[in-house]
Amino acid sequence: MVKSTAEKLEGTDAVTGVVLTSGEKLPADVVVVGIVFKRFEQKGVRVMVKSTAEKLEGTDTVTGVVLTSGEKLPADVVVVGIGIVPPTEWLKKTRIELDERGFIVVDDHFRTTADFVYAIGDAVSAPLPLWDIDNINIQHFQVAQTHGQLLAYSIIGRPYPTQLIPFFWTVFFFEFGIRYAGQLLAYSIIGRPYPTQLIPFFWTVFFFEFGIRYAGCAEGASNVILHGSLADINFAKYYLKDDVVVAVANAGPTPTAIQFLEIFKRKIKVTREDVEKNTSDDWMALLNE
């Protein structure tokens, strides 16, 4: 939401204050996020960290935002991202266990502590077996979709064909995009009524300024190795735990993070020594062995 709003204001005379709640932990890697913030500021977007909105001003339409510090930000439009919390209060008196943050605790088959009750998605704290993590909450559509796929195998009692590999990506300041939606009328050929309506949907973006990709889970990582330049948004950043790569963030033409999706899937161990030797950050040779 912050990203898309800032991008819409780029190139105008508007300046926006992006307000992050003071108690909120910055998303992802703080250093990487800091570089992104600098690029936003170069585009005329004022990023305010550890600032909290106290109230909105205006009659009928908003004219400004007052921060708890007393500072007033003039505004024509305010986009409010209030965040989300798991709506699990009603489960507290049931046999379903919740963790300290209110997420539903499940095992590696997505079973809750109540018999025959499963849970998946943003509201659960689930194991991440490939990283030896007992419980972690990851709120992302790719994770929720994979939960659903794996749950189906759990319910029918079959082994998983794959494991969950967290992957995130975003692009910033793209020039334009194309979207297309339409219906595919297949049953008309055989003269049958449609059992459902199929809506194909395609999208793409062109000429985006930069993007960031992330694969894996850096929970518990104790060291990082950086190749390239953060300032130029052309880098590969490796997160290591016990001298083994557990996550990768990268930007630029080399698809390092995408390659590590397959590396993690195949359970290939990449060590500190491997990373230090591979100055190109291209791991296709390893995948082709």
N, C-alpha and C positions, 0 to 999 in steps of 0.2 A: 504494500500500500504506500509506504513512504517513497519507495523507488519510483512507482508509476506517477505519483503526484509530482515529485520533483522533476521528472522527465517532461511532464506536460508544461511546466513553468519555464523550462529551459528556453532561452532565446527571447523571452518576454522581459518587460521591465519589472516583473514581480520578483519579490524575494520572499522565500518562505522560511519560517522557523520550524524545524522538525524537532518535536519535543519528545524526549525519552524519559519515562518515569525514573525518578532518582534511585529507587530500589531495584530496578530492572537490570538484570545481567545483560551485557552486550552480546548479541548473537555471534556465533562462530568465533573465529580467531580475532582477537582484539587488534592485532597488528594489521591484518588484512582489512578488517573493517575500517580502521583508521585511514588506510590508503583510499578506500572507497569514499569515505567522508571528505577527504581532501579534493577528490575529483568533483564531488557534488558542489563544494564551495567554489571551485573554479568555474562552475556553471552558474554561479549566482545563488546557490542554495545554501542558506545558513543552517548549519547543523548544531543543535544545542543538546549536549549530553548532560545528564544529571540535573535536568530542569523539569518541573512539574507544572502542568496547567491547573490553575485554581478555579477560574471561571471564564465564561464567554461574555463579551459585551455586545450591546446592540439592541435595537427595537425592531421587531419583525425580521430583520436580516442581521447577520453577524457583522460587527465592525472591528472586533479585536479580541485578543486572548490575553488574560492577565495571568502571569506566572506567580508561584508562591513567593518568589523573590521580590515581587512588586513590579517587575518590568512588564510593560504593555507592548504587545505585538499587534500592529494594525493588520487586519485581514479582511479580504473579500469572501474567501471560502475557507472553511475549516473541515479537514478530513480527520475523523476520530477513529483511531485504532485502539479499542479498549482491551484487546487481548482476550484470551479464553481460559477458563478453568474447567476441569472435568465436572459435569453435573451429576455427581455421585453421592450427594448428601443422603438421598433416600436409601442408599445401600448400607449405611452405617449400622443399622440394626438387623442386618441379614447375615447369612453365613459367608458372604462374599468379602474377602479380605481386601482392604485398601491400604496403600502405603501412606507415608506421612504427608504427602502432597495431595492425597485424595484420588490417585490413580488406581485402577483395578489391577491387582496382582494376578498374573497368569503364569503358567509353566510353559515349557517349550512346545506344548501341543495346544496352547491357548485355552487351557482349562482353568477356570477359576477354582476357588476353594469350596464352591458349592457343586454338588454332584450334577452332572449333565448340563452345566451352564458354561458357555464359552464367551470370550470377549476379545475383540480386536480393535485396532485403530488408535486414534489420538488419545482415548481415555484409558489406555492400558499401560502397565509397566511390565515389559516382557523380556525374556532372555535374548541375548545376542550371541548364539553359540560359537560362531567363528572368532569372536573376540573374548570368549570366556567371561562374558558379563552376565551375571545372574538376572538382573532386572534393570531396564532402562526405558524411559519414555521418549519417543521420537515422534514429533508431530509434523508429518509430511505425507502428502498424498501417495507418494511412491511406496512408503513404508506401509500405509494402511491397505493399499491394493495388494501388496505382497502378503500381508497378514491374511487377507481373504483367500488368496490362492493356497497358502499353506494350511489354513484351517480346513479347507475342503479335503485335503489329504488326511488330516488328523481324524476327521469325522468318519471317513470310510476305512480307516485303519491301514493306510498305505504309507510307505516311507516318503519323505520329501524328495522331489527330484532336484531341488536346489536349496540354498539357504538365503536368508535375507542379507543383501549387501546395501547399506544405506548409500544413496547417491543424491546430490543436490546440485542444481545449476541455476544460473541467472544471467541475464544480459542487461546492459545499461545503455541508455541514450541511443536507442535505435531510431533510424531515420523514418522508416515507414514499414507497414506490414500489410499482408493480404489475408483475408479470412473468407472461407466459402462454406456454405451449408446447403444441402439439397436432399431430395428423396430419391430412393432407388426403388422402382416399382417392378420387382421381379415376378410376382405372382400373376401379373396381368397376362403374361405369355400363355400360361396354362389355364387361365380363366378362373382362378380361385381367389377367394377374398383374402386380403392381407391379414396374416396372424398378428402383425405388429407393424409399426411405421419405423423404417430405418432412416436415420438422419446422418448421412456422412458429413464429417466435419474435418476440415484441413486448415492449417495455419502456418504462416512463416513470417520471419522478420528479415529486413535487409539493412545492411550498413550499420550494424550496431557498433558502438565505440569500443566496448570491451565487455567481457563476460568472465565469470568465475565458476569453476566446476569443483566438486568435492566428492570424494568417495571414501567409504570406510567409517570408522568411529575412533575419535581421538581420546575417548574416555581413558584416563590413567596414563596417557602419553607423558613421558618425562623429558624427551629431547626432540628437537626439530633440526632439519637440515634444509637450508634454503638455496635453491639454484635460480639464477636469473635476477630480475629487478622488480621489487614490489612497486617502486615509484613509477616504473614504465608499464605496470600491469602486464608483465610478461615473465612469469615465474612458475616454478614448481616447488611446493613446500611439503616436505615429508615429515610426518609425525611418527615418532618411534617409541616403542615400549619394549624394554629389555633388548634394545638394539635391533628390533624388528619393526618394519613399517606396518603401522596399523591404520593409517589414513593419509590421504594426499589431497591437497588443494592446489589447483593450478589455473593459470590464465595464459592466453597466447595461442599460437597456432599448433603447438604439440599437444595432442589429446592425452596427456599423462594420466589424469584422473579416470578417464574412460577406459584406458588400458588396465588400470588397477581394478576396475570392476571385475574383469576376467581373471586377473591375478588372484584376487581374494576368493573368487568363486572356485578356482582350481586349488586353493589352499597352498599356493606357492609362497614360500618364505623369502622375502626380500630383506636383506640385512643392511646395516649401516655401510659396510664395506661395499656392497653392491651399488648402493646409491652414490657413494663417493666416487666410484669408478665410472658411473654412467653420467657423464657430463651433458649428454644430449637430451636426457629425460625421455627418450623414446625406448619403450620396453617391448616392442614387437619381436625382437630377436629372442627374448626370453619366452614369449608366448608361442613362438614357432619351433621351439626345441622339441 
